């Protein structure tokens, strides 16, 4: 819906509220009754669950009490409500680990409803296109604790649903040459990654274009970002910073990153030329073994 007031934060929180209510077998009217409200209040709850309105922390606290959630569930939902309030603002900077986790949940929710995703990736192939071996190598080199690696690999692989689900999003990826030449894990792992990239590029909803070194400087050099657009929620920009994450919802911010993506696209080579370029890099990797 054009101009929707829904955000990834309100959609994600709404889904969690709905699941918590349905898990206890309560209708909207029954929940309103248990909360001590009039039957018409079920309409307010419904708008929270659909993401048309963002429930405030105090509203969520009342729902938690009415549903008689256990301590862990109550704490998780209350914490998520606070994070969602932050995520509904024009900008959301997540610094602490709990905030980063909540922001990742918001990003996953945005991907679940996205109709178009533009990813400008100057240094590394985007996670949604990475192989399990590359993901694991990044986790190991990044110092992720051994007992967390499998779960993180599984989570990142799950993001591939963005382009393979029944109604997939259109994914436009703008890579700089460094992203395909950087050897992650080993030459063999990188060659497998590039072959997989060519395979995904065959999907009708995936457009991969490369900016070669010969194109000179582009604004992609200022950093990686993801622009997510949806028929159900307002657009957002996600930036992964060192030790923190930033989400932008303001119209001017989104417009700026749209322009940056358009400028980078002008210097990129065509999808066909990109495929040929990647194929040559694969040969180089295999010859260096």
N, C-alpha and C positions, 0 to 999 in steps of 0.2 A: 504494500500500500504506500503510495507516494506521500511523503511528509508524515509518516507514522511517528507517534510519540513513544512507541515501544523502544526499549533499548535491550542490549544483550543482558544487562543486569536484571531488568524487570522480568524478562522472559525466563531467565535461569531461576530466579527466586520463585517466580510463579509456578514453574514446573515442580520445584521441590515442595512447595506448599500443597499443590494438588496431590502429589504422590503420598505425602504424609497423611492427608485427609482420607484418600481412597484406601490406604493401607489399614485404616481403622474402620472402614465400612460406613463412613458418614456421608450423607448427602450435603449439599451446600446449605439447604434450609436447616438440616439437623445441626450442623456445625454452628450456624448463626444462633440457634436456640440454646445450645450448650454454652455459647459465649454470653448468653443473657441478652441477646439482641432481638429485634423484631425480624419476622421472616423476610422482609424486604432487604435486610442487611446481607442476605445471600448474594444479592447483585454486586455489592461492594467486594465481597470475597471472590466472586467470579472474575471481576476485573483485575484483582490481584493475581489470580491464578493464570489468567490469559496474558498477563504482562502489560495490559492497557494502563494499569496504574502500578506504581511501586509501593508495596506495603512498607510502612515505617517500622522501625525496630520495636516500638511499643505495641503495634498491631500484631507483629509476629509473636511477641511475648504472650499476648492474649490467646493466640491460636495454639501455641505450645502448651499453655496451661489447659486449654479446653480439650486438646487431644491426649493429654496426660502422657506426653512423651517421656522416655527415660532420660536420665541426666545427660548421657552422651549425645543422644539425638537432639535434645533441647539445646545443649551448648553449641552443637554444630550448626543448627538452623539459626539460632540467635546470632552467632558469629557471622554466618553467611549474610544475614539481613544487614548487618553493619557494613560489611564489605560491599554489598549491593548498593547501599546508599552512596558509598564513595564512588562506585562504578557508574552511577547514574549522572554524576556531575560532568561538566564539559571536559574535564581532564581528570585522570585517575592515576596517580603515581603510587605504585606498590613497591615498598622497600623491604619490609620484614618477610620472613619465610611464609607465615600464615597469609599475609597479604598477597604474596606471589602465587600461592596455591589458589586463593580465591580468584585472582585475576586470570589464572590459567583456566579455571572452571568457566569464567565468563567468556573467555576466548573460544572454548570448546562449544559453549552454547551459541555463540555468534556464528561459528562455522556450521552448526547444525541447521540454522535457518538461512544461511547465506545463499544468494543466487549468483553472486559474482565475487571473486576474490582476486585481487591484484597483489602479487608479491614481488617487490624489488629486492633482489638478493645479490649484492656485489661480491660477497666473500665465500658464501657457502650455499650449496644446494638446499632448498627449503625442506623442512622436516617432513612435510606431507609427501615428498617425492624421494625420501631417503630409503635405502635398504636397511634391513635389520643389522647387518654387519657394520655399516657406516654409523648408524645410531649408537651401537654398542661401543665402537671405537671412540666416538666423541665423548660418550659418558665416561669411559675409562680414562682417557686423556684429561678430561675435565675434573677428575678427582671425585666422581660420584661414588658414594659408599657401595661396596659390592652387593649388599643386601637390598639396595634400591634400584639397581640397574635393570633387572628383568621387568619390574613394574613400569619403569620409565620407558623402556623399549616398547612394551606392550601398549602404553598410552599413546606414544607417538605413532606407532603403526595404526592404531585405531583412528587417527586423524585422516587416514587415507579415505575413509568413508565419505569425506567431502567431495571426492571426484568419482567415486564408484557406486554410490547409493542409487536408489531407483530414480530419484530426481536430483542428479548431481549439480553442483555449482559449476559455473564457468571459471576456470582457473587460468589466469594470465600470469606467466612468470617471466621476469626480466632479469637475466643473469649477466654478470660481468665475467670476462674470461677467467679471472682468478678462481671463480666458483667451480669451474670444470677442470682446471689444471691442478688445483690443490689436491695433493694426495692424502687421503684420510684413511688411516689404518695400514694400508699397503697398496702397492700398485695393482695387485690382483683385485683387492676389494674396491679400489677406485674404478677400475675397468668394469667390474660387474655393476657398480653404481651407474656408470655412464650408459651401459647397455640397457639397464632398467629405465633410465631417463628417456632413452629413445623409444622404448616400448610404451611408456606412459604418454609420450608426445603423440602417439598414434590415436589416442582417445579424442573423439570429436569435441569434447569440452575442455581440452587442455591445449593451451597455446604457449609454447616455450620459445623465447627469443634471446639471443646472446649479443652482448655489446663487446666487440673485440677490443684489444688494446689499441689497435689502429684508429679507433673512433675517438681517441683522446679522452679528455676529462668529461664526466657527466655528473649530474647531481646524485646519481646512485652512490657515488663515492662518499657522500655524507652519511650513509648508513642504511641498514636493512629496515624495511617496514612492510606491513601488511595492511591493505585497504579492503575492508569487508563491507559488502552492500547486500541488502535484503529487501524483499517485498514486505516483510513482517516487522522490521525494526529499522531504526535510524542507522545510517552508516557509521563506521568507526575506523580509526587507525590504531594499529597496535605496533609498539616499538619495544624491542627487547634490548635493554641497556645492561651495562655491567652491574650485576647485583641488584637490579631493579627493573621494573617494567612500567611502561606508560601507555595509557589508552586515551585517545582523543575523540570527542564527540562533536565539538563545536563546528558549526557549518564552515567557518573560515579556515579552520585547521584541515578539515576534510578536503576542502577545495584546493588548498595548497598542495597536499600530497597527491591529489588527482593530477595537478599540473606537473608536478615532478615526475610522476609515472609517464605522463604523455611526452615529456621532454626526453626521458630515457628511451622510450619506445622509438622516437625519431632517429636515434643513433644506433638502434639495434638492427641486426640483420634479420632476414626473413626466417620463418620456421624451417623451411627447406634447407636454407644455407646453414642454419644453426645445427640441423641434424648432420649435415656433411662435416661441419667443423668438429662436432663431438665424435663422429666416427673416426676422424683423423687423429684425435687425441687418444682414442682407444688403441689405435694401431701403435702410436708412440709409446703408450704404456706397456703394451705387450712386447714391443721390440726391446725395451729397456730391461726386461726380466733377466 
